[in-house]
Amino acid sequence: MSISVVIITNNEERNLPRTLEQLRWCDDVIVVDSYSQDRTLEIAHAFQCRVV
């Protein structure tokens, strides 16, 4: 069985690294972004998340 997590974001560069670090055990992390204006997408890609 695989585990997937979906995170909805908007300008979460401050909190996202800590959250994604805690989710490294998950098989799949999907970040659904709401037009962030900060480094949220860059961080999500660095953690190899799927970004929508």
Helices and strands as residue ranges (DSSP letters): E 4-9, H 16-22, E 28-33, H 40-46, E 50-51
